[in-house]
């Protein structure tokens, strides 16, 4: 079997992969695989848009997102402060820590997955965020809080989202990025 045969078989393999992820109800996973495969064909193998393989792979349809969740960013600093106060008044043992992480995320615009990837840039004393979305996502933002208020050992995203559900709030961790 040659590498060329494998590449030519990709569209039929992708159809089988699509069926697998449809049955597993992991539609987003398939869409990601399709995007990565197209990127590899174009950038890794340097095939152009007119290549037969690229055109055939593009014919394998993505799954449409069934439901988009509404976002609930805070509309003012007061909304954010009220929410943090509500978290601090809760029953969780880590309530103060959670409230500090929420405040930090809102003030600095970090993605939930970036909470563990932050450091102080020594040259500017700004916050350096190691981006997770793509190669260009690294950025430096003004540090609003003092360096000793940086979140250490941030909670898991699911832990915070579960806490918010128990509070009866529609807010999710992703909304803090949108608040910024």
C-alpha positions in Angstrom: 0.0 0.0 0.0 1.5 3.4 -1.0 1.1 6.7 0.7 -0.7 8.0 -2.4 -3.3 5.2 -2.1 -3.9 6.1 1.6 -4.4 9.7 0.7 -6.8 8.8 -2.1 -8.8 6.6 0.3 -9.2 9.4 2.8 -12.7 10.5 1.6 -14.2 7.0 1.9 -12.5 6.6 5.3 -13.8 9.9 6.5 -17.3 8.8 5.6 -16.9 5.8 7.9 -15.5 8.0 10.6 -18.5 10.3 10.2 -20.9 7.4 10.7 -19.0 6.2 13.8 -19.2 9.6 15.4 -22.8 10.0 14.5 -23.6 6.7 16.2 -21.5 7.7 19.2 -23.4 11.1 19.3 -20.0 13.0 19.2 -20.8 15.3 16.4 -18.3 18.0 17.4 -15.5 15.4 17.5 -16.1 14.5 13.9 -16.2 18.2 12.8 -12.8 18.7 14.5 -11.3 15.7 12.8 -12.6 16.9 9.5 -11.1 20.4 10.0 -7.7 18.9 11.1 -7.7 16.5 8.1 -8.3 19.3 5.7 -5.6 21.4 7.4 -3.1 18.5 7.1 -3.9 18.0 3.4 -3.5 21.7 2.6 -0.6 22.6 4.9 1.1 19.2 5.6 0.9 17.7 2.2 0.7 21.1 0.4 -2.4 20.1 -1.7 -4.3 23.0 -3.1 -8.1 23.6 -3.0 -8.5 22.2 -6.5 -6.9 18.8 -5.5 -9.3 16.0 -6.1 -8.7 14.6 -2.6 -9.4 18.0 -0.9 -12.6 18.4 -2.9 -13.8 14.9 -2.0 -13.0 15.4 1.7 -14.9 18.7 1.6 -17.9 16.8 0.1 -18.2 14.8 3.4 -20.6 17.1 5.3 -19.9 18.5 8.7 -22.5 18.0 11.4 -24.6 21.1 12.1 -24.6 22.1 15.7 -28.0 21.2 17.0 -28.4 23.8 19.8 -26.3 26.8 20.7 -26.3 27.6 24.3 -27.1 31.2 25.2 -24.3 33.2 26.7 -24.7 35.1 29.9 -21.9 37.6 30.3 -22.0 40.1 33.1 -23.1 43.4 31.7 -21.4 45.6 34.4 -18.8 45.4 37.1 -21.7 45.4 39.7 -23.2 42.2 38.1 -19.8 40.5 38.4 -19.3 41.7 42.0 -22.8 40.6 43.0 -22.2 37.1 41.5 -18.9 36.8 43.3 -20.7 37.8 46.5 -23.3 35.2 45.9 -20.6 32.5 45.4 -18.9 33.6 48.6 -22.2 33.3 50.5 -22.6 29.7 49.3 -22.0 26.4 51.1 -18.8 25.3 49.3 -15.6 24.9 51.3 -13.7 26.6 48.5 -16.2 29.5 48.0 -13.6 32.3 48.4 -11.2 30.6 46.1 -13.9 30.1 43.5 -15.0 33.8 43.7 -11.4 34.9 43.2 -11.0 32.8 40.1 -14.3 34.2 38.7 -13.2 37.7 39.3 -9.8 37.0 37.8 -11.3 35.5 34.7 -13.7 38.3 34.2 -11.0 41.0 34.6 -8.4 39.4 32.4 -10.4 37.7 29.7 -8.8 34.3 29.9 -10.4 31.3 28.4 -11.3 28.6 31.0 -8.5 26.4 29.7 -6.0 29.2 30.1 -6.4 29.7 33.8 -3.5 27.4 34.4 -1.3 28.9 31.7 -0.6 32.4 33.1 2.5 34.1 34.3 3.8 37.6 34.9 5.9 39.1 32.1 9.0 40.4 33.9 9.7 43.1 31.4 6.2 44.8 31.5 4.8 43.3 34.7 1.7 42.5 32.7 0.0 39.2 32.7 1.3 36.8 30.0 -1.4 34.4 28.9 -0.3 31.3 27.1 -3.2 30.9 24.6 -4.8 27.5 24.0 -7.0 28.2 21.0 -4.4 28.5 18.3 -0.8 29.4 17.7 -1.6 33.1 17.8 -3.6 33.1 21.0 -0.6 34.0 23.3 -1.1 37.6 24.6 -0.1 40.0 27.2 -2.8 41.9 29.1 -2.6 44.5 31.9 -2.6 42.8 35.3 -5.6 44.3 37.1 -5.1 42.4 40.4 -1.9 42.2 42.4 0.4 39.4 41.5 -0.3 37.6 44.8 -4.0 37.4 43.7 -3.2 35.2 40.7 -5.3 32.0 40.9 -3.3 29.1 42.0 -4.7 25.6 41.4 -7.9 26.8 39.7 -10.8 24.5 40.0 -12.0 22.3 37.1 -14.4 23.9 34.7 -17.0 21.3 35.4 -16.8 21.9 39.1 -17.5 25.6 38.7 -20.3 24.9 36.1 -21.9 22.4 38.6 -21.7 25.0 41.3 -23.4 27.6 39.2 -26.2 25.1 38.3 -26.8 24.4 42.0 -27.0 28.1 42.5 -29.7 28.3 39.9 -27.6 30.5 37.7 -27.4 30.3 33.9 -23.8 31.5 34.0 -21.1 29.1 32.8 -17.3 29.5 33.0 -17.1 30.4 29.3 -19.2 33.5 30.0 -16.4 35.1 32.0 -14.3 35.4 28.8 -17.3 37.1 27.2 -17.6 39.4 30.1 -14.1 40.8 29.6 
